[in-house]
Amino acid sequence: MPRIGIVAGEASGDLIGSHLIRALKKHRPDLEFVGIAGPKMIAEGAHSLFPIEKLSVHGFGLDVLRAIPEILTIRNRLKHYFIENPPDVFIGIDAPDFNFSLEKKIKSKGIPTVHYVSPSIWAWRGSRIGKIRRAVSHMLVLFPFEQPLYKKFGIPVTFVGHPLADQFPISSDKLSARKSLKLKNDQVVVAMLPGSRLSEVRNLAQTLVATARILSKAKDNITFLVPLITRETKEIFESHIYSEQKDIDGSEDLPIQILFGHSHLAMKAADVVIVASGTATLEAALIKRPMVITYKLPWLNWQILRRMSYLPYFGLPNILAGRFIVPELLQNQATPENLAKTTLNIINDAERVNEMMTEFNSIHLSLQQNTDDIAAQAILGFLK
């Protein structure tokens, strides 16, 4: 039975991996998948040797430092496993700091390695290209501008498009989304997405609640949707709503509706989205909603990131467009006053909104490539 080694490092990789496994099995139902998988990949038949949660750490803080010894142990055990039980091909899905070292060792033993999702070498840490060349037999990239970069350095590469672009329709139904959320069609709806990680919500919650306070005074009939995915992030955000209302005597309750998940539904229902920098900015673009991108980090983390970055923008819509089409208010610029003013400007500027929509359509079409099948075909070429 042909065997594929596969390692995903977090929820987004688990989703991509599950789609890839399903696409591969359409051509080769006999394939076996083993490595590190999340619940979606496991549901498609993958066998996970370690829990995916062990790799799901981010940032520069103490939590990351504490996790390093266990992560290194897992990676070392995986190296020995795949060398002693060689797969026909190994696929590393994202998680570059973990997977590249693993792939380099596996490739040195004559096992072909495919890496799915390029790290952002076009935005920062471009010096990794040499390490990538030693580790990767073939790179699968999500964005069109990444393909010539890898070709320049002699690394076999396939542009597969972005899986999200295949999932979202070209146009989304705002009225239907509002009906699902019991919102009136004449309401001004602002979706606020502070991120999925605890640290992101901690850094942005107070700012977003204060922004909602300013906007609710400036705009009649306005409501706010805040989708959050865990009980912990919900409690953090709600604590700031309570503090904001407690600190302002005689204030009315803020019209904020907390949702458990349903981020896509919230964006579809919205007139404008205030969104933390990350994949959610691409989702908002694919749903065709105007947005303001924001982000906050601890001071030291921000200094490190700012000095390592090559581009003048951080949001994926701006990176894909190659220019500022969406406003970015980051770190010290991410004040409630700035966010509220920028959001109101977008609400009141139909011409600017139309310009964003035109660019978002172009982005969507450029990324819509039947991603799962293209990726599967690239990998099938390595199988006997």
Beta strands, then each sheet from edge to edge (+ up, - down):
strand 1: 3-8
strand 2: 32-36
strand 3: 47-48
strand 4: 89-93
strand 5: 113-116
strand 6: 138-141
strand 7: 157-159
strand 8: 188-193
strand 9: 222-228
strand 10: 256-260
strand 11: 272-276
strand 12: 291-295
strand 13: 328-330
sheet 1: 3+ 2+ 1+ 4+ 5+ 6+ 7+
sheet 2: 10+ 9+ 8+ 11+ 12+ 13+
end
